[in-house]
Amino acid sequence: MREPPTPPAAQVRRRVVIVSGLSGAGKSTALRALEDAGYEAVDNLPLSFLGALVQAGGEGTRPLAIGIDARTRDFAPQPVLDALAGLRASPGVDARLLYLDADDEVLRRRFTETRRRHPLALDRPVLDGIQAERSLLWALREGADIALDTSNATGAELRRMVQERLADDLRPGLVVAVVSFAYRWGLPREADLVFDVRFLANPHYEPALEPLTGRDPAVGAFIERDPGFEAFFAGLVAMLAALLPRYEREGKSYLTIGCGCTGGKHRSVHVAERLARWLRQRGRQVNLVHRDIDRRGDAAR
């Protein structure tokens, strides 16, 4: 008896998002949000290069976000819509049009605050350019898969809206870096949150523990016998449990937490190790760095 044929594997379609809309409505922010979520982002692409760029990656490769607007060479709405229709007809492409809009007065204020010229009003009032561009792009607004009004949105809110609609399945989530350090060598400049653990009992003064580091179980046990340790650590993780989802909703993609002690070898290392373990147990992506664990000498020298 002949075996039934194996069904073909489902074709993986490459996601392509064309980002367009009014100047000042947030297209650059939207492109950066998609890039942070895993897209390859290209801004102000000449329309004649669109097909070649999409096909260059092949099917199922990294998703692509392309900024096309009134600044683009030989721009006109109908050719953009025609190119989009061609992409949608391709079996290997999932193509969408994201259009960003905002009220005239909001756009005027943004141009005034940044002192930038409107691309369609180089020698005229900004409002004239806004109205001309709105009229020019109306067909794109009508043909958009997703239209977002950014009049009342902050940059973080716009990032969240874009990623929720176009990258929710791609976002790696908030990446947390935990850095132990020595205060004698200065705070890590990249730190968003810093916790001083110099109040904990110091293994440096125990002859058997001084040569070891916070990675060694004996040092960890000594630090955790400090009467203040458990209450401190419980409060720390309770605060982070509340903060991390809020940071994610604000669109933050990377958070650095610093844990500091005097020499950067014992207390800060152990707290950083335990904090990184707690974060990983909750499914967080964690980069753990012990900046000063092997550093020696006097800071003054």
N, C-alpha and C positions, 0 to 999 in steps of 0.2 A: 504494500500500500504506500503510495507516494505521500510524503510529508507535505502539509500545506505550506505555501510560501511564507517566509517571514515578512511581516509588514514592514514597510520602510520606516526608518526613524523619523520622528517629527522634525520638520525643518525649523531651525533656530533662526528667527528673523532679527536683523540688526535694527535697533531702535534709532531713529533719526528725528531730532526735534529742531525745527526751524524757529528761531526766536526773533520776533519782530515787534513792531509797535512804535509808539510815539517817542521822540527824543526826550530824554529826561524822565521817562516812566519807569526805568529800572532794568533795562536790558542787560547792562553790564553785570549788575547784581545777580540777575537770573542766570546768566552764563556761568558766573563763578560758582553759584550754588550747584548747578548741574555738574560742573567740573569737579567740585569737592565730593560729589556723590558718585563719581566714577566715569562720567562722560569725558570724551575728548572734545574740547571746546575750540571753535574757530570763529572769530568775529570778523564782520565786514568782508565776507567772502564774495568775490565776483560771481554772479549767477552762472556764468558759463563754466565755472569749475565745479559746480555742485555735483553733477553726475559722476565725474571722475573721482571726487573725494569720497563719495559714498561707496563706490565700487572698489576703491583701493583697499579697504579693510577686509572685504569679503564678508560672507554671511556669518552671523553669530559672533562677530568680534565686538570690541568695545563700543558702547553706544556713542552717538555723535550729536553734539549740539552746535548749531550753526547760526550765527547772528547775521541777519540780512535786513537792511532797512534803507531809509532814504539816503544814507551816506554811500551806499554800495554803488560801484560803477555800473552805469547803464540800468539803474534800478527802475522798475515799473511793476505795479502790483500783479497785472495779468500774467506776465512771464513767471513770477514767483508761484502763482497758483497753478500754472501749467506744469512747472517743474515738480511741485508737490503732488499733483495728480499722477505724474509719471512715476514718482517714487512709490506712491500708494499702490500702483498697478504691479510693482515688482514683487514677486513672491518672497524674496529674501529680505524685504524691508518693511519695518513698521514705522511709518512716517506720520508726524503730527506737527501742527502749527500752533505755537504759543504766542499770543498777542498781548502786549502790555499797554494799558491805557491809564489815563489820569485826567482829572479836571483841568481846564485851561488855566485857571488861576494858580493851581498847585504847580503846574509845569512852569508857568511864568516865574513864580517865586523861586523854584529850584534853579532856574537859569540865572536869576538875579543874584541869588546867594553864592553861586559858584563862579559868577562873572564869565560864564562861557557864552559864546555866540551860538544861536540856533542855526543848524546847517541849512535851513531854508530861509533865513533872515539875516544874512551877513551884513546887509546895509539897511535893514528895516527894523522896526520894533519887534521884540521877541514874540509878542502876541500874534503878529501877522504870520510869522513862521509857523507857530503852533497851529493856527487855523488852516494854513495852506497844507501842512503835513497831515492834519486830521482828514481833510478832504481827499488828499492823495491816497491815503492808506485805508479808506473806508472799505474797499473791497476785501482787503486782508482781514479787517476786523470782522466782517460778515462770514468769511470762510474759515475762521480760526476754530480749531478743536477745543482750545482752552483760551479764554479771555480773562485776564486779571486786571481789576482796577486797583491801582496802587496809591490812590489819592490819600488814604489814611493809614498806609502801611509803612512801618519802619523797615530798614534794611533787613533786620533779623526776621521780621514777620514775612517779608517777601521771600526770603530764602526758604523759610518753612513752607509757605504755600507752594512754591515751585517744586521743592523736593517731595512734598506729600503727593503731588499730582503726577510727577514724572519720574521720581527716583525712589519711591518708598521701598521698592523691592531691591534697590541697589545700594542704598546707604549702608556703610559699614558700621554706623553708629558712632557714638562718642568714644574716641580713643583717649585713655587716661595714662599720662606719664607720672610715675611716682619717683621722686628724686631725693635721695638722702644726701646731706651736705654738712660741712663744718662751718659754723658761724665765723670762725677765724679766717676763713677764705672767702667770705662774702656770700650773700644770698644768690641763688640761681636766678638770673635775670628773666628767664622765661616763665618763672613760676606764677600761676594764677592764685593759688592758695598756699600759705606757708604756716606750718605748725612747729612751734618751739618745744622740744621735748627735753630741754636741759633741766627741768624740774625733777626728772626721774633719777632714781639711784644710779650712780655712775660706776660701771664695772672697771673703769680705768684705775681705780684705787685698790682693786683686788689683785694681788700679784699673780694668782693663777689665771685670771681672766684678761688681764691687760694685753697679753700678746694675741688674744683671739679677736674675733669680730662679732658683730651682731648677727651674723649668719650661723654662728655656732650655738647649739642647743643650750650649753651651759650659760652662755651670756644671756640668751633669751629668757631662760628660767630665772636668772638673777633679776633681770629688769622687771619681769612680770610679778615677782614677789613684792615689788614696791606697792604699798597700800593704795597709791593713787593711780596705778596703771589701768586697772580694769574699768574704773569709772571714766577715766580719760578716753580710753579706746572706744568704749560703748557710746560716749557722746560724740566722738569723731565720726564713727560710721553711721550713727543716726542722722547727723547733719548731712553727710554725703548722700545718704539714701534719699533725703528730701531734695538736695540740690541738683544731683546729676540729671534726673528727668527734666528739671526746669532748664538747665543748660542746653539739653538736647532740643527742647521745644523752641529755644531762642536761636537755634541753628548753629550752636558751637560744635565744632567737629573735633577739637583737641583741647584737653585740659591738663595742666601740669600742677601737681601737688608736691610741695617741698616739705621734707621733714628734717629739721636741723638740730644738731647738738654741738658740743664744743669742738670735738675732734673729728666728727663725721665717720667714726669707726664702729661704735657700739650701739648707743641708744637710738640714734636716727636710723641706722641700718636695720635694727630689729623692728622698729615701728614701721618702716617702709616695707620690709618683707611681709610683715603680718597684714598690713593694709593692702598690698598687692594681692596677697592670697585671698583676702576677703572680697576684693573686687572681682577676681577671676571666678570665684565660687558663684558669683551672681551674673556670670556671663559677660563681664566687661572685657574689652580688649585693653591690655595693660602693657606698657613698656616700663621696666624697672631699671633704674640707674643708680649706682652708688658712686657719686661723683668724687668723693674724697677718701674712700675707704683705704686706699694705698698711699695717700699723701702723708708726707712726714715733714717735720721741721717747724720752725717758728715763723709765723706770718710776717713778723717784722723784718726778719732776715730775707 
